[in-house]
Every structure is written in structure tokens, then in C-alpha cells.
Amino acid sequence: MYIIKVKGVAKIPDYVQLRDENFTLLAYFRVDRPDKSLEKIGLADKASYIMKIVDELPFGKIKEIQL
């Protein structure tokens, strides 16, 4: 799985994308509101781990993660 942090501009907030090994979009959520999206794809129990990575990840970089 891949994680990407996207910098918002003006009134558009920062977002996170979660993508699978084929780079298909699995989830797209605001950095400050991950709960509903992660719950929808069955990763609610891994939310704190994912958000820790998001906090450390620079904008525009892609990071491969193992869940």
C-alpha cells in the first residue's frame, strides 16, 4: 500500500491518498478527518499508525507502507 500527502491551496485543505500495489485509489481523506474513510476500507484499527506516518511524511512524497 502507498500513502501520499497532498498540500492544499487557498481554501482547499491538505489531503491524504491511500493507494494499493496497482496504484488504485483506496481512500482520499482530509488530514484532520481520517476516521470515516479509514473505517470504510477496514483500516480503522490502524488509524493511529497511518496518521503517525502522515504526520512525518513531507507533502508530495510517496511512501510504501505494510499493513
Biopython code that builds the backbone (N, CA, C, O; Angstrom):
import numpy as np
from Bio.PDB.StructureBuilder import StructureBuilder

atoms = [
    (1, "MET", "N", (0.847, -1.161, 0.000)),
    (1, "MET", "CA", (0.000, 0.000, 0.000)),
    (1, "MET", "C", (0.898, 1.231, 0.000)),
    (1, "MET", "O", (1.980, 1.231, 0.586)),
    (2, "TYR", "N", (0.430, 2.268, -0.664)),
    (2, "TYR", "CA", (1.173, 3.525, -0.755)),
    (2, "TYR", "C", (0.372, 4.634, -0.109)),
    (2, "TYR", "O", (-0.859, 4.633, -0.135)),
    (3, "ILE", "N", (1.096, 5.590, 0.476)),
    (3, "ILE", "CA", (0.457, 6.745, 1.100)),
    (3, "ILE", "C", (1.096, 8.009, 0.536)),
    (3, "ILE", "O", (2.314, 8.093, 0.379)),
    (4, "ILE", "N", (0.251, 8.987, 0.235)),
    (4, "ILE", "CA", (0.690, 10.257, -0.345)),
    (4, "ILE", "C", (-0.002, 11.382, 0.408)),
    (4, "ILE", "O", (-1.213, 11.332, 0.627)),
    (5, "LYS", "N", (0.756, 12.394, 0.804)),
    (5, "LYS", "CA", (0.178, 13.561, 1.475)),
    (5, "LYS", "C", (0.198, 14.715, 0.473)),
    (5, "LYS", "O", (1.247, 15.073, -0.063)),
    (6, "VAL", "N", (-0.986, 15.291, 0.230)),
    (6, "VAL", "CA", (-1.158, 16.330, -0.778)),
    (6, "VAL", "C", (-1.430, 17.659, -0.095)),
    (6, "VAL", "O", (-2.341, 17.763, 0.726)),
    (7, "LYS", "N", (-0.643, 18.677, -0.431)),
    (7, "LYS", "CA", (-0.791, 20.009, 0.148)),
    (7, "LYS", "C", (-1.960, 20.733, -0.488)),
    (7, "LYS", "O", (-2.042, 20.838, -1.712)),
    (8, "GLY", "N", (-2.861, 21.231, 0.336)),
    (8, "GLY", "CA", (-3.979, 22.026, -0.154)),
    (8, "GLY", "C", (-3.529, 23.436, -0.480)),
    (8, "GLY", "O", (-2.468, 23.881, -0.043)),
    (9, "VAL", "N", (-4.349, 24.135, -1.253)),
    (9, "VAL", "CA", (-4.069, 25.522, -1.592)),
    (9, "VAL", "C", (-5.302, 26.365, -1.281)),
    (9, "VAL", "O", (-6.435, 25.907, -1.425)),
    (10, "ALA", "N", (-5.063, 27.598, -0.853)),
    (10, "ALA", "CA", (-6.134, 28.539, -0.523)),
    (10, "ALA", "C", (-7.127, 27.895, 0.449)),
    (10, "ALA", "O", (-6.759, 27.581, 1.581)),
    (11, "LYS", "N", (-8.371, 27.695, 0.027)),
    (11, "LYS", "CA", (-9.393, 27.142, 0.913)),
    (11, "LYS", "C", (-9.495, 25.621, 0.848)),
    (11, "LYS", "O", (-10.308, 25.027, 1.556)),
    (12, "ILE", "N", (-8.682, 24.987, 0.012)),
    (12, "ILE", "CA", (-8.686, 23.532, -0.097)),
    (12, "ILE", "C", (-7.728, 22.974, 0.951)),
    (12, "ILE", "O", (-6.553, 23.342, 0.966)),
    (13, "PRO", "N", (-8.213, 22.085, 1.834)),
    (13, "PRO", "CA", (-7.351, 21.559, 2.905)),
    (13, "PRO", "C", (-6.350, 20.514, 2.405)),
    (13, "PRO", "O", (-6.421, 20.056, 1.265)),
    (14, "ASP", "N", (-5.421, 20.153, 3.287)),
    (14, "ASP", "CA", (-4.460, 19.086, 2.990)),
    (14, "ASP", "C", (-5.190, 17.746, 2.980)),
    (14, "ASP", "O", (-6.108, 17.522, 3.770)),
    (15, "TYR", "N", (-4.776, 16.864, 2.084)),
    (15, "TYR", "CA", (-5.408, 15.554, 1.939)),
    (15, "TYR", "C", (-4.381, 14.439, 1.951)),
    (15, "TYR", "O", (-3.191, 14.662, 1.728)),
    (16, "VAL", "N", (-4.866, 13.227, 2.218)),
    (16, "VAL", "CA", (-4.047, 12.019, 2.175)),
    (16, "VAL", "C", (-4.697, 11.061, 1.192)),
    (16, "VAL", "O", (-5.920, 10.929, 1.157)),
    (17, "GLN", "N", (-3.879, 10.396, 0.398)),
    (17, "GLN", "CA", (-4.361, 9.348, -0.511)),
    (17, "GLN", "C", (-3.737, 8.032, -0.074)),
    (17, "GLN", "O", (-2.539, 7.964, 0.200)),
    (18, "LEU", "N", (-4.552, 6.990, -0.012)),
    (18, "LEU", "CA", (-4.068, 5.633, 0.191)),
    (18, "LEU", "C", (-4.311, 4.877, -1.100)),
    (18, "LEU", "O", (-5.426, 4.871, -1.623)),
    (19, "ARG", "N", (-3.271, 4.240, -1.615)),
    (19, "ARG", "CA", (-3.371, 3.518, -2.886)),
    (19, "ARG", "C", (-2.814, 2.107, -2.716)),
    (19, "ARG", "O", (-1.919, 1.876, -1.903)),
    (20, "ASP", "N", (-3.358, 1.161, -3.499)),
    (20, "ASP", "CA", (-2.899, -0.230, -3.418)),
    (20, "ASP", "C", (-1.668, -0.434, -4.300)),
    (20, "ASP", "O", (-1.137, 0.518, -4.872)),
    (21, "GLU", "N", (-1.219, -1.694, -4.404)),
    (21, "GLU", "CA", (0.001, -2.002, -5.170)),
    (21, "GLU", "C", (-0.124, -1.696, -6.662)),
    (21, "GLU", "O", (0.889, -1.521, -7.339)),
    (22, "ASN", "N", (-1.355, -1.628, -7.183)),
    (22, "ASN", "CA", (-1.587, -1.241, -8.579)),
    (22, "ASN", "C", (-1.820, 0.258, -8.722)),
    (22, "ASN", "O", (-2.154, 0.748, -9.801)),
    (23, "PHE", "N", (-1.639, 0.975, -7.622)),
    (23, "PHE", "CA", (-1.804, 2.417, -7.516)),
    (23, "PHE", "C", (-3.260, 2.860, -7.691)),
    (23, "PHE", "O", (-3.527, 4.003, -8.064)),
    (24, "THR", "N", (-4.191, 1.954, -7.420)),
    (24, "THR", "CA", (-5.616, 2.274, -7.437)),
    (24, "THR", "C", (-5.955, 3.000, -6.141)),
    (24, "THR", "O", (-5.527, 2.582, -5.065)),
    (25, "LEU", "N", (-6.714, 4.075, -6.237)),
    (25, "LEU", "CA", (-7.091, 4.860, -5.072)),
    (25, "LEU", "C", (-8.022, 4.062, -4.169)),
    (25, "LEU", "O", (-9.078, 3.606, -4.607)),
    (26, "LEU", "N", (-7.631, 3.893, -2.906)),
    (26, "LEU", "CA", (-8.455, 3.192, -1.916)),
    (26, "LEU", "C", (-9.191, 4.165, -1.016)),
    (26, "LEU", "O", (-10.353, 3.949, -0.674)),
    (27, "ALA", "N", (-8.508, 5.243, -0.630)),
    (27, "ALA", "CA", (-9.108, 6.234, 0.260)),
    (27, "ALA", "C", (-8.487, 7.591, -0.016)),
    (27, "ALA", "O", (-7.319, 7.700, -0.390)),
    (28, "TYR", "N", (-9.291, 8.614, 0.177)),
    (28, "TYR", "CA", (-8.879, 10.004, -0.018)),
    (28, "TYR", "C", (-9.545, 10.780, 1.098)),
    (28, "TYR", "O", (-10.771, 10.888, 1.123)),
    (29, "PHE", "N", (-8.762, 11.326, 2.029)),
    (29, "PHE", "CA", (-9.367, 11.987, 3.184)),
    (29, "PHE", "C", (-8.543, 13.171, 3.642)),
    (29, "PHE", "O", (-7.345, 13.271, 3.375)),
    (30, "ARG", "N", (-9.229, 14.075, 4.347)),
    (30, "ARG", "CA", (-8.555, 15.231, 4.918)),
    (30, "ARG", "C", (-7.632, 14.774, 6.030)),
    (30, "ARG", "O", (-7.929, 13.814, 6.740)),
    (31, "VAL", "N", (-6.524, 15.455, 6.176)),
    (31, "VAL", "CA", (-5.551, 15.102, 7.201)),
    (31, "VAL", "C", (-6.186, 15.174, 8.590)),
    (31, "VAL", "O", (-5.859, 14.367, 9.460)),
    (32, "ASP", "N", (-7.080, 16.120, 8.802)),
    (32, "ASP", "CA", (-7.693, 16.289, 10.115)),
    (32, "ASP", "C", (-8.952, 15.443, 10.329)),
    (32, "ASP", "O", (-9.533, 15.497, 11.413)),
    (33, "ARG", "N", (-9.395, 14.660, 9.330)),
    (33, "ARG", "CA", (-10.597, 13.836, 9.455)),
    (33, "ARG", "C", (-10.443, 12.466, 8.786)),
    (33, "ARG", "O", (-11.112, 12.185, 7.792)),
    (34, "PRO", "N", (-9.573, 11.622, 9.321)),
    (34, "PRO", "CA", (-9.326, 10.326, 8.668)),
    (34, "PRO", "C", (-10.317, 9.226, 9.049)),
    (34, "PRO", "O", (-10.439, 8.238, 8.325)),
    (35, "ASP", "N", (-11.021, 9.375, 10.160)),
    (35, "ASP", "CA", (-11.779, 8.275, 10.756)),
    (35, "ASP", "C", (-12.775, 7.591, 9.836)),
    (35, "ASP", "O", (-12.732, 6.370, 9.687)),
    (36, "LYS", "N", (-13.660, 8.339, 9.221)),
    (36, "LYS", "CA", (-14.722, 7.754, 8.405)),
    (36, "LYS", "C", (-14.162, 6.996, 7.190)),
    (36, "LYS", "O", (-14.616, 5.895, 6.879)),
    (37, "SER", "N", (-13.197, 7.580, 6.522)),
    (37, "SER", "CA", (-12.610, 6.943, 5.333)),
    (37, "SER", "C", (-11.858, 5.669, 5.685)),
    (37, "SER", "O", (-11.971, 4.667, 4.978)),
    (38, "LEU", "N", (-11.094, 5.696, 6.769)),
    (38, "LEU", "CA", (-10.347, 4.508, 7.168)),
    (38, "LEU", "C", (-11.288, 3.406, 7.639)),
    (38, "LEU", "O", (-11.036, 2.226, 7.398)),
    (39, "GLU", "N", (-12.366, 3.786, 8.307)),
    (39, "GLU", "CA", (-13.361, 2.804, 8.730)),
    (39, "GLU", "C", (-14.021, 2.143, 7.521)),
    (39, "GLU", "O", (-14.275, 0.939, 7.521)),
    (40, "LYS", "N", (-14.293, 2.942, 6.498)),
    (40, "LYS", "CA", (-14.957, 2.444, 5.290)),
    (40, "LYS", "C", (-14.141, 1.363, 4.574)),
    (40, "LYS", "O", (-14.716, 0.432, 4.010)),
    (41, "ILE", "N", (-12.813, 1.474, 4.591)),
    (41, "ILE", "CA", (-11.974, 0.484, 3.906)),
    (41, "ILE", "C", (-11.402, -0.561, 4.874)),
    (41, "ILE", "O", (-10.544, -1.360, 4.498)),
    (42, "GLY", "N", (-11.887, -0.547, 6.123)),
    (42, "GLY", "CA", (-11.497, -1.571, 7.085)),
    (42, "GLY", "C", (-10.168, -1.354, 7.775)),
    (42, "GLY", "O", (-9.562, -2.309, 8.260)),
    (43, "LEU", "N", (-9.703, -0.117, 7.830)),
    (43, "LEU", "CA", (-8.424, 0.172, 8.467)),
    (43, "LEU", "C", (-8.563, 1.050, 9.713)),
    (43, "LEU", "O", (-7.595, 1.684, 10.135)),
    (44, "ALA", "N", (-9.741, 1.090, 10.293)),
    (44, "ALA", "CA", (-9.973, 1.934, 11.473)),
    (44, "ALA", "C", (-9.035, 1.559, 12.620)),
    (44, "ALA", "O", (-8.598, 2.430, 13.373)),
    (45, "ASP", "N", (-8.722, 0.269, 12.755)),
    (45, "ASP", "CA", (-7.837, -0.180, 13.822)),
    (45, "ASP", "C", (-6.381, 0.236, 13.595)),
    (45, "ASP", "O", (-5.579, 0.185, 14.527)),
    (46, "LYS", "N", (-6.035, 0.639, 12.398)),
    (46, "LYS", "CA", (-4.675, 1.065, 12.068)),
    (46, "LYS", "C", (-4.570, 2.585, 11.899)),
    (46, "LYS", "O", (-3.555, 3.090, 11.420)),
    (47, "ALA", "N", (-5.608, 3.300, 12.290)),
    (47, "ALA", "CA", (-5.655, 4.758, 12.089)),
    (47, "ALA", "C", (-4.499, 5.478, 12.763)),
    (47, "ALA", "O", (-3.900, 6.364, 12.153)),
    (48, "SER", "N", (-4.166, 5.131, 13.996)),
    (48, "SER", "CA", (-3.085, 5.835, 14.690)),
    (48, "SER", "C", (-1.737, 5.597, 14.006)),
    (48, "SER", "O", (-0.919, 6.513, 13.917)),
    (49, "TYR", "N", (-1.502, 4.378, 13.524)),
    (49, "TYR", "CA", (-0.262, 4.063, 12.793)),
    (49, "TYR", "C", (-0.187, 4.868, 11.494)),
    (49, "TYR", "O", (0.846, 5.461, 11.183)),
    (50, "ILE", "N", (-1.282, 4.886, 10.743)),
    (50, "ILE", "CA", (-1.328, 5.609, 9.472)),
    (50, "ILE", "C", (-1.137, 7.106, 9.701)),
    (50, "ILE", "O", (-0.392, 7.752, 8.963)),
    (51, "MET", "N", (-1.797, 7.663, 10.708)),
    (51, "MET", "CA", (-1.692, 9.101, 10.952)),
    (51, "MET", "C", (-0.311, 9.489, 11.468)),
    (51, "MET", "O", (0.134, 10.614, 11.239)),
    (52, "LYS", "N", (0.372, 8.588, 12.154)),
    (52, "LYS", "CA", (1.751, 8.864, 12.577)),
    (52, "LYS", "C", (2.641, 9.008, 11.346)),
    (52, "LYS", "O", (3.484, 9.903, 11.283)),
    (53, "ILE", "N", (2.450, 8.125, 10.368)),
    (53, "ILE", "CA", (3.205, 8.209, 9.112)),
    (53, "ILE", "C", (2.863, 9.500, 8.377)),
    (53, "ILE", "O", (3.752, 10.168, 7.849)),
    (54, "VAL", "N", (1.588, 9.851, 8.340)),
    (54, "VAL", "CA", (1.144, 11.079, 7.664)),
    (54, "VAL", "C", (1.809, 12.299, 8.295)),
    (54, "VAL", "O", (2.259, 13.193, 7.579)),
    (55, "ASP", "N", (1.878, 12.348, 9.616)),
    (55, "ASP", "CA", (2.487, 13.488, 10.302)),
    (55, "ASP", "C", (3.960, 13.655, 9.931)),
    (55, "ASP", "O", (4.452, 14.778, 9.831)),
    (56, "GLU", "N", (4.662, 12.542, 9.726)),
    (56, "GLU", "CA", (6.096, 12.586, 9.421)),
    (56, "GLU", "C", (6.391, 12.742, 7.930)),
    (56, "GLU", "O", (7.497, 13.126, 7.551)),
    (57, "LEU", "N", (5.406, 12.444, 7.090)),
    (57, "LEU", "CA", (5.608, 12.440, 5.643)),
    (57, "LEU", "C", (5.576, 13.859, 5.067)),
    (57, "LEU", "O", (4.639, 14.607, 5.346)),
    (58, "PRO", "N", (6.571, 14.242, 4.277)),
    (58, "PRO", "CA", (6.524, 15.555, 3.628)),
    (58, "PRO", "C", (5.465, 15.568, 2.521)),
    (58, "PRO", "O", (5.125, 14.523, 1.967)),
    (59, "PHE", "N", (4.956, 16.740, 2.211)),
    (59, "PHE", "CA", (3.956, 16.886, 1.157)),
    (59, "PHE", "C", (4.540, 16.475, -0.188)),
    (59, "PHE", "O", (5.690, 16.782, -0.500)),
    (60, "GLY", "N", (3.728, 15.774, -0.981)),
    (60, "GLY", "CA", (4.112, 15.396, -2.330)),
    (60, "GLY", "C", (4.979, 14.168, -2.440)),
    (60, "GLY", "O", (5.335, 13.775, -3.551)),
    (61, "LYS", "N", (5.332, 13.548, -1.338)),
    (61, "LYS", "CA", (6.163, 12.339, -1.365)),
    (61, "LYS", "C", (5.274, 11.105, -1.267)),
    (61, "LYS", "O", (4.216, 11.134, -0.639)),
    (62, "ILE", "N", (5.714, 10.029, -1.892)),
    (62, "ILE", "CA", (5.013, 8.756, -1.858)),
    (62, "ILE", "C", (5.798, 7.806, -0.969)),
    (62, "ILE", "O", (7.014, 7.676, -1.109)),
    (63, "LYS", "N", (5.100, 7.143, -0.054)),
    (63, "LYS", "CA", (5.759, 6.192, 0.841)),
    (63, "LYS", "C", (5.019, 4.873, 0.788)),
    (63, "LYS", "O", (3.792, 4.834, 0.878)),
    (64, "GLU", "N", (5.765, 3.797, 0.642)),
    (64, "GLU", "CA", (5.182, 2.470, 0.666)),
    (64, "GLU", "C", (5.100, 2.013, 2.119)),
    (64, "GLU", "O", (6.073, 2.113, 2.866)),
    (65, "ILE", "N", (3.924, 1.509, 2.513)),
    (65, "ILE", "CA", (3.739, 1.018, 3.869)),
    (65, "ILE", "C", (3.198, -0.410, 3.824)),
    (65, "ILE", "O", (2.538, -0.807, 2.863)),
    (66, "GLN", "N", (3.484, -1.161, 4.862)),
    (66, "GLN", "CA", (2.990, -2.527, 5.008)),
    (66, "GLN", "C", (1.989, -2.558, 6.144)),
    (66, "GLN", "O", (2.313, -2.179, 7.269)),
    (67, "LEU", "N", (0.786, -3.002, 5.865)),
    (67, "LEU", "CA", (-0.239, -3.099, 6.911)),
    (67, "LEU", "C", (-0.625, -4.529, 7.157)),
    (67, "LEU", "O", (-1.475, -4.801, 8.005)),
]
sb = StructureBuilder()
sb.init_structure("model")
sb.init_model(0)
sb.init_chain("A")
sb.init_seg("    ")
for serial, (resi, resn, name, xyz) in enumerate(atoms, 1):
    if name == "N":
        sb.init_residue(resn, " ", resi, " ")
    sb.init_atom(name, np.array(xyz, "f"), 0.0, 1.0, " ", f" {name:<3s}", serial, name[0])
structure = sb.get_structure()
